[in-house]
Amino acid sequence: MAAHPGRRRSVGGFRATIGALAVALLAGAAVAVPAAPAEAAGGRADAAGKGGKVVYLTFDDGPSPAYTPEILGILARYGVRATFFEIGQNVAAHPGLTGQVARAGHSVQNHSWSHPDLRRLSGSSLNAQVADTDRVIRAQTGRTPSCLRPPYGAVNGAVRSRAAALGKQVVLWSVDPADWSRPGTAAIQSRVLNHVRPGSVVLMHDGGGNRAQTAAALPTILSTLKARGYTFGTLCG
C-alpha cells in the first residue's frame, strides 16, 4: 500500500483546504461550493443531489483491507452512499475490495496510481498514472472513472488540461477535517459538522494509514447530518 506522506500534507495543515480551493478556482477546476454542488459532480450527481440539502462524502487513498470494509459497513448501516477516490496500486493489491465498494452502490474514481504530486510529472508519466489506475478500477467495476482527484489537491493549468485530454473532470473538496493527521475522533466530528453546508464535498480517508479515528467518527457524522435534514449524494457516477 502506498504510504500516505503525512509530512507533506502537514506543511499545509488546515491551509490545504483553502489553498486547494483557491488553486482549483484559478485553474478553472470543478470544485464543489455550497452554491453549486453540481460542479463537483463533473456534470452528474445521483438523485440525492437534485435540490435540497445534500452533502457529498468522499474517501481517499484506499482501498485498505484494514479500514475500507469497516467504513463500508458503517455507510450501509446508515443507508449512505459515498465516492471513493482510489489509488491504483492499492486497487491492484486488493482488487476484491474495489469490487465490493462498487457493488455497494458507491462511486469509484481515480486518485492516481501511486499518489505523486501530478504537477511535477511529465505528460507521459501523468498519463500513465491515470490510465493505469483506470485500467484496474475498470476491471473490478466495469466502468471507467470520469473524475480525477489529484493527490494533495495539487493542481495547476497543465494538470487540468492533461486531465481533460484524458476525459477526466478534476474534483477537489470544500470541507477538510484533516483526518489523515489523526487529530482525534471528536475533532474529526466537529470539523465536519461545524463546516458542512448544502453542497459540501467532505474529504476523508479509508486508506493510506491508520484510519480508526475516521471510522469511529463516521457514525456521529452520519446520524447528526441526517438529523439536520441532509441527504447524501455520490459524485462522478
N, C-alpha and C positions, 0 to 999 in steps of 0.2 A: 504494500500500500504506500502511496506517495506520502512522504512526510509533509505535514502542514506547517509551513515555516512561520511559526508564531512571531519570531523575532522581526521578520519583515513586516508582518501585519502591525506589530506593536509600535512601529515607528510612526504610523498614522494614528493608532488608537481610535478614539472617537472621531478624529478628523477624517477617517476613512469614508464614513457615510457622506459627509458634506463634500469632501474632495471628489469622491467618485461621482456624485450627482452633478457637481459643477463641471467636471471634465466631460461627462456624458452630454450635458446640455450644450456645452460649447461645441462638441463634436457632432451634435445632432442625433445622438444615440437615443433609442427609445428607453425611457425611464418612467416608472410609474410615479405619478404625483397625485395627491388626493383629487384634484380637479379633473384628471383624465386617466382613469385606471386602464382604459383600453390600450393606451400607448404601450404599457408594459407587456401586453399580451401579443405584441407583434401583429396586431390586427385581429386577434382572436382570443377571447376568454371563454370559459364554459358558461353554461346558463346562469350560474350563480352570479356572474358578473354583469348581468343585464339590468342595471339600475339597482338602487338600494344601497345598503351598507355592506360592501364586500371587501374582504382582505385576502391577499394572496400570500400564503405561507410558502417559503422556498427553503430547500435544504441542499447544501453544497458538500462536495468533496467525497461523497460515497461512491459506490455502496460499501458499507462496512459490515462484516458479519457480526461484530460486537453490538452495533447500535441501530443499523437500519431496520432489522426485524422488530426491535423494541419500539422504535418510532412508528413503524407501520401499524403495529398493534394498537398503539395509543390513538392514532388517527382513525383507525377502523372503529374503535370503541366510541368515538365521538361523531362518527359519520362524516369525517372531514377529508377532503382531497387536497393534495398539495403538488408542488412542482419540485422535482429533484434534478439538480444540475450535477451530473456525474462525471467523474474523472475516468478517462478511457482505460488507463491501466488497472484501475480498480474494477471496472466492468469486466475486463479480460480475466482478472484473477477470481472474480466472484460472479460469473455470468448469471447464475440462477437467481441471485438477489435482484438484479435488474429486471429480470422477467417477473419476479414477484411484485416489484414496485408497479410495473405496468399493468399486470393483471388485477391489481387492487384499484385500478382506475386513476392512478396518478400520472402526471405528465413527466416524461423523462427527457431531459435536454442536455446539451453539450457544455462541458466545463473544461475542455481541453484534454489532452492525453496525459500530461504529467505536471500540470499546474505551474507553467512558467509565466513570466511577465511577457505577454504577447507583443508588447511594444518593442521588445529587444530582439525579436526574431526576424530572420529573413522571410520574404514572402513564401518561399518554398517550405520553410520549417513551420510557419504558421499554418499553411495549407495542410501539412501532414498532421499537425496537432488536432485540427478539426476533422479532417477526413478519416483518420484512423479511429477517432472516438465515434464518429457517425457510424462507421462500419460495425463496431462491436455492439453499439446500442441497437442498431437496426437488426442485428442477428438475434437479439433477445426480445425485441418489442414488435418487430415487423414494420417499424416506422422510422423515418429519418428525422432527427431533431430539426426543428425550424428555428431554434433560438440558440444563441451562444452567450454564456456569461463569462467574460474574461476574468481569469484569476486576479484577485486583489482589486477588482473593479478597474484594472489598469487598461484604459482605452484612449486612443487618440484617433486622428483622422485616418491614418494608414490602417490601423486595426479595423476601424469601422468599414472602410471601403473594401478591405480584403474579406471581411465577414460578409458584406453584401454580395460580393462576387461569388461567394460560396453558398449564397442563398440563405444566409443567417441574419436574423434580427438580433442586435445586441440588447441584452436585458440586464439591468443592474438592480438596485433596491432603493427603498426610501426609509426603512427602519432597520438599524443595525444594533442589536443588543450586545455585540462583541462576545457572543457565547463561546467563540473559539478560545478566548483567554481564560475561561473558567472563572468568572467573577463571583460565582455562587448562584444557586437556584433562584433565590429571592431577587437578586439583581437582574437576572435574565427576565424573570417575570415582569418586574416593574419597568424595565427599559422597553419592553414590548408594549405593555398595557398603557403606559404613560404617553406613548408616541404614535400609536396606531390611529389612523383616520380612515374614512372611506376611501378605498383605492390603494391603500398602503401595500407595498411589497416588503415582506419581512424576511430578512436574511438570517438563517440559522444553519446548523451543520449536523449531518449524520455521519460524517467521516472525517479523516484527517487527524484524529487524536482521540482523547478521552471525551466522549460526549454524554457522559452520565448526567451532568447538570442540565444539559439541554433536554434530555428525555424526562428528567424529573420536573422541569419547569413546564413542560408542554401541557399536562392536564389542566393546570390552573389557567394557563393562557387560553386554551380552547374553551373551557367552561365559562370563563369571565367574558370573553368576546361573544360567545353565544348569548349569554345573559344580557349583553348590551345590544343585542339585535343584529349582530354581524352574521353574514354568511361567508362561505369560503370558496374562492374560485381557483382554477388552475390556469397557468399561462402556456401559451405556445402549443396548444393542443393540436 
